[in-house]
Amino acid sequence: MKKKSDMKKGNSNRPKILVTGGAGFIGSHTTVELWNAGYEPVIVDNFSNSKKWVVISIRELTSSGIRCYDVDCCDQTNMRKVFEKEGQFYGIIHFAAYKSVSESVDQPELYYSNNIGALKCIMELKEEFGIPDLIFSSSATVYGDVKNLPVTENAPLGAASSPYGVTKQLGEELLLDAFETGAIILRYFNPIGAHPSGLLGELPAGTPQNLVPFITQTAIGKRKALKVFGTDYNTSDGTCIRDYIHVVDLARAHLSALGRLLVDRKTDIFNVGTGRGYSVKEVVETFQKVNGITLPVIYDARREGDVEAVYADCTKANQLLLNWRAEYSLDDALMHAWKWEIRLAEGIDLAA
Ligand SMILES: NC(=O)c1ccc[n+]([C@@H]2O[C@H](COP(=O)([O-])OP(=O)(O)OC[C@H]3O[C@@H](n4cnc5c(N)ncnc54)[C@H](O)[C@@H]3O)[C@@H](O)[C@H]2O)c1
């Protein structure tokens, strides 16, 4: 078992963690939590789905000079230069990937080359530089159409419904084949919310595909009305059910995963959700209640590919990820998401 004192240190005496995709939605919040917990996060991001000013916000929030490299994770030559320049990393958290299900259906090759290409490059450099730990962002999408709820890590996988899902399932298989120890796969449910400060949040490209950014953009007036897809599902109010987890709780699960590898090196898979499902109608009503806003809502037909209900059994994460559990409520997440949308509307230099 490794001890804290064995961790490889950077100049700052903090264990150094490479965060790929660290300027993105989940990566930026995780970078802040890593810094707050005494790590030294180093970001690599090619800004294909994020903005450079996010890194400035991260530095502001942490009062730090966290380093960021504008490098594509598929570019092994330049990635190697980052490893050589930074010296030994204690661990890698690999977020960098494309994440749009619909875009992946239109451009599967793009998703295979980026998501698998980046992971393979990271895995090779992990081996070459002897980096002990790797945390991989997987998704509840690997479960496909779930039969038994809540879904456990042992449920059969069925991700083949989208190339994006395939890249996550394949990524998991590559890691399980390559590393018997030192890797943790986290299957995220539905990350929502924003940093409580309002300084970090989600930046959806184009029309949001996820419910909460669609809600906040409607509330701010960027969208005419909120579309709810499907009201005839076999659920209590007819709308789909999902497990929404506050992004800061999700970020903290990565720290617990790093801690877990200190006590047990075995490669393993964990669901990361709240264990509770909320319907689309419940989310809309909660947003209106906590923020005092009435939303224009259009009830539309079902959207192709949407699963009726999915929420996590988080028992394994609660027990083995050092007692990690989601702490923020849905109310908190929807208040923080709204605070973030207001900040965007008040004007950050979005061209940066
Ligand atoms: N947000 C979700 O709903 C969700 C759910 C389950 C899993 N995930 C996974 O979590 C991870 C992070 O998701 P997110 O919501 O923060 O997405 P995001 O798009 O906000 O962040 C991903 C970041 O990776 C960067 N990136 C992409 N490809 C890159 C490459 N080749 N080289 C360098 N940087 C690259 C992007 O610029 C972006 O900053 C992804 O792997 C995603 O598939 C996300």
The ligand as an SDF file (V2000), in Angstrom:
LIG
                    3D

 44 48  0  0  0  0  0  0  0  0999 V2000
  -21.5480   15.9720  -18.6180 N   0  0  0  0  0  0  0  0  0  0  0  0
  -22.1550   14.7930  -18.6310 C   0  0  0  0  0  0  0  0  0  0  0  0
  -23.3920   14.7280  -18.6480 O   0  0  0  0  0  0  0  0  0  0  0  0
  -21.3550   13.5220  -18.6080 C   0  0  0  0  0  0  0  0  0  0  0  0
  -21.9830   12.3210  -18.2370 C   0  0  0  0  0  0  0  0  0  0  0  0
  -21.2390   11.1390  -18.2180 C   0  0  0  0  0  0  0  0  0  0  0  0
  -19.8930   11.1590  -18.5840 C   0  0  0  0  0  0  0  0  0  0  0  0
  -19.3240   12.3180  -18.9630 N   0  0  0  0  0  0  0  0  0  0  0  0
  -17.9090   12.3070  -19.3620 C   0  0  0  0  0  0  0  0  0  0  0  0
  -17.1900   13.1350  -18.4680 O   0  0  0  0  0  0  0  0  0  0  0  0
  -16.1010   13.7560  -19.1480 C   0  0  0  0  0  0  0  0  0  0  0  0
  -16.1860   15.2620  -18.9440 C   0  0  0  0  0  0  0  0  0  0  0  0
  -17.4550   15.7140  -19.3750 O   0  0  0  0  0  0  0  0  0  0  0  0
  -17.8530   17.2500  -19.3440 P   0  0  0  0  0  0  0  0  0  0  0  0
  -19.3180   17.3260  -19.1910 O   0  0  0  0  0  0  0  0  0  0  0  0
  -16.9820   17.9880  -18.4030 O   0  0  0  0  0  0  0  0  0  0  0  0
  -17.4990   17.6440  -20.8440 O   0  0  0  0  0  0  0  0  0  0  0  0
  -16.8470   18.9820  -21.4050 P   0  0  0  0  0  0  0  0  0  0  0  0
  -16.9930   18.9270  -22.8750 O   0  0  0  0  0  0  0  0  0  0  0  0
  -17.3630   20.1600  -20.6850 O   0  0  0  0  0  0  0  0  0  0  0  0
  -15.3240   18.7650  -20.9980 O   0  0  0  0  0  0  0  0  0  0  0  0
  -14.4490   17.9810  -21.7590 C   0  0  0  0  0  0  0  0  0  0  0  0
  -13.1970   18.7930  -21.9770 C   0  0  0  0  0  0  0  0  0  0  0  0
  -12.2680   17.9940  -22.7170 O   0  0  0  0  0  0  0  0  0  0  0  0
  -11.6940   18.8000  -23.7380 C   0  0  0  0  0  0  0  0  0  0  0  0
  -11.2690   17.8660  -24.7880 N   0  0  0  0  0  0  0  0  0  0  0  0
  -12.0270   17.0760  -25.5790 C   0  0  0  0  0  0  0  0  0  0  0  0
  -11.2450   16.3380  -26.3840 N   0  0  0  0  0  0  0  0  0  0  0  0
   -9.9650   16.6660  -26.0870 C   0  0  0  0  0  0  0  0  0  0  0  0
   -8.7090   16.2380  -26.5680 C   0  0  0  0  0  0  0  0  0  0  0  0
   -8.5730   15.3390  -27.5340 N   0  0  0  0  0  0  0  0  0  0  0  0
   -7.5860   16.7900  -26.0390 N   0  0  0  0  0  0  0  0  0  0  0  0
   -7.6830   17.7240  -25.0520 C   0  0  0  0  0  0  0  0  0  0  0  0
   -8.8470   18.1570  -24.5540 N   0  0  0  0  0  0  0  0  0  0  0  0
   -9.9750   17.6370  -25.0690 C   0  0  0  0  0  0  0  0  0  0  0  0
  -12.7600   19.8000  -24.1360 C   0  0  0  0  0  0  0  0  0  0  0  0
  -12.2330   20.9670  -24.6940 O   0  0  0  0  0  0  0  0  0  0  0  0
  -13.4400   20.0650  -22.7990 C   0  0  0  0  0  0  0  0  0  0  0  0
  -12.8380   21.1510  -22.1170 O   0  0  0  0  0  0  0  0  0  0  0  0
  -16.2070   13.3140  -20.6050 C   0  0  0  0  0  0  0  0  0  0  0  0
  -15.3600   12.2130  -20.7830 O   0  0  0  0  0  0  0  0  0  0  0  0
  -17.6580   12.8880  -20.7310 C   0  0  0  0  0  0  0  0  0  0  0  0
  -17.8280   11.9180  -21.7400 O   0  0  0  0  0  0  0  0  0  0  0  0
  -20.0120   13.5060  -18.9650 C   0  0  0  0  0  0  0  0  0  0  0  0
  1  2  1  0
  2  3  2  0
  2  4  1  0
  4  5  1  0
  4 44  2  0
  5  6  2  0
  6  7  1  0
  7  8  2  0
  8  9  1  0
  8 44  1  0
  9 10  1  0
  9 42  1  0
 10 11  1  0
 11 12  1  0
 11 40  1  0
 12 13  1  0
 13 14  1  0
 14 15  2  0
 14 16  1  0
 14 17  1  0
 17 18  1  0
 18 19  2  0
 18 20  1  0
 18 21  1  0
 21 22  1  0
 22 23  1  0
 23 24  1  0
 23 38  1  0
 24 25  1  0
 25 26  1  0
 25 36  1  0
 26 27  1  0
 26 35  1  0
 27 28  2  0
 28 29  1  0
 29 30  1  0
 29 35  2  0
 30 31  1  0
 30 32  2  0
 32 33  1  0
 33 34  2  0
 34 35  1  0
 36 37  1  0
 36 38  1  0
 38 39  1  0
 40 41  1  0
 40 42  1  0
 42 43  1  0
M  CHG  2   8   1  16  -1
M  END
$$$$
